[in-house]
């Protein structure tokens, strides 16, 4: 599933998990802390995954073989 839909599917899953964390967080004095912690954790994990995914999907630096003979296309 290495295409652009991966980002959208991942985002939808994170939004669903964040909504579940918002509504099903334990009631009480620390409810806001629970909500904030879970939602920020989901968002941070998604951003880290998306950055890693995009860096591998469209690399900025193209790998080159250094052991090719001179005069060969791509060689030095």
N, C-alpha and C positions, 0 to 999 in steps of 0.2 A: 504494500500500500504506500509506495513512495511517490506520491503525487500531491498536488495542492489541496486535495480534499482532506488529507491527514490533519492539516492545521485546523480546518473548520470542524472536523469531527472531534478533535481534541478540545477545541474551544467549547463546543456544545457540552461535552462531558464535564469540563471544569465548571461551566455555568450551572449545570444540574447539581453537581456536588456542592457548589457554593450555596445554592438555594436550599439544598437539604441541610447543610450545616447551619444555615440561618434559622430555619424553621424547627429543626430537631435538636438544637443545642440544649443542654441541661438547664432547666429553670433554676433561678436562684441569684445569689449575690454576684456570681462571676459569669453570668450569661454573656455579657458584652465581651469579656476577655476570651471566652470559648469561641464565640462567633468570629471575632477579629483574628484570632490565631489560626483557626481552620481555613477561613477564606483567604488570608494572606499566604498561608502555606500552599494551598491549591494554586493560587495565582503565581507564586514564585516558582513552583515546580513546572507549571505550564510554560512560563517564560523561558526557563532554563532549557526545557526540552525543545521548545520552538527554535531557540537560537542554535542549539546543537544540530537539530534537524536541518535547518536552512544552511548552516555552514557546511554540512556534508552534501547537501543537495545541489548547491551552487557555490563551489569553492572559489575563493578569490585568486588563489595561486594554482596554476596548472602544473602538475608534476611533469618533469622532463627526465629522460634517461641520459645519464652522463657517459655510458659505456658504448655509445654508437660510434662507428668509424667516421672520420672526417669526410665531408662531401655527401654523406647520407642525409636525407631530409630529416631534420630534427636533431642532427648531430652537431658537435661543435667544430 
